[in-house]
Amino acid sequence: MKKNFYLTLALLALVSGSKCLAADPAYLVKEWERAKAFTLEYLEAMPADKYGYKPTPEIRSFEQQLLHLADANFGFTAGITGTASPIERGGAEKSAGKSKEVTVKMVSDSYDFVINALKGMTAAQMAETVNLFGMDMTREVAFGKAFEHQTHHRGQTTPYIRLAGATPPNEKLF
């Protein structure tokens, strides 16, 4: 009985320590395309004259939140792939205050940068380890962190839209 217990523990340890297959980049492309479309709906929902709106003075404006998201999309992807970002670090957020059209284009371009990078990846490359922000992780995990970041900041803007008197888009899970 004890022998079976220890054998089971050893097998569980072996299985849990094995690497999983990396995500299919084509699946991730679809997820990022969905996220891009959803984020663009958020940008369209907010009236242009409210892009500078801040619920409280010490936090980012609506526009700054979405431009921060764009900066992160560029930065994460450059770090994950080793490809140079088309903008300087923090360059998207520095463009705040120009126009709704400039902000929408910057955010859209940031998603395109991620999507195009993913289109150039193989499953084997997704399983490779990279160092991102001083931490070792697979490219798959790093892209997951980037996805989580953009979701977080897009979600933070929902109350901004409501407080500005507009209606945010409905969730797009699929």
GINORGI-V677152 format. One record per backbone hydrogen bond with DSSP energy under -0.5 kcal/mol. CO is the residue of the C=O (numbers start at 0). NH is the residue of the N-H. Records with the same first field share a line. If there is no record, write none. Layout:
BEGIN
CO=NH / NH
END
This chain:
BEGIN
0=4
1=5
2=6
3=7
4=8
5=9
6=10
7=11
8=12
9=13
10=14
11=15
12=16
13=17
14=17
22=24
23=26 / 27
24=28
25=29
26=30
27=31
28=32
29=33
30=34
31=35
32=36
33=37
34=38
35=39
36=40
37=41
38=42
39=43
40=44
41=45
46=49
47=50
49=52
50=62
52=61
55=58
60=64
61=65
62=66
63=67
64=68
65=69
66=70
67=71
68=72
69=73
70=74
71=75
72=76
73=77
74=78
75=79
76=80
77=81
87=90
89=93
90=94
91=94
92=95
94=97
98=102
99=103
100=104
101=105
102=106
103=107
104=108
105=109
106=110
107=111
108=112
109=113
110=114
111=115
112=116
113=117
114=118
115=119
116=119
117=120
121=125
122=126
124=127
125=139
127=138
129=131 / 136
131=134
134=131
136=129
137=141
138=142
139=143
140=144
141=145
142=146
143=147
144=148
145=149
146=150
147=151
148=152
149=153
150=154
151=155
152=156
153=156
154=157
156=160
157=161
158=162
159=163
160=165
161=164
165=167
END
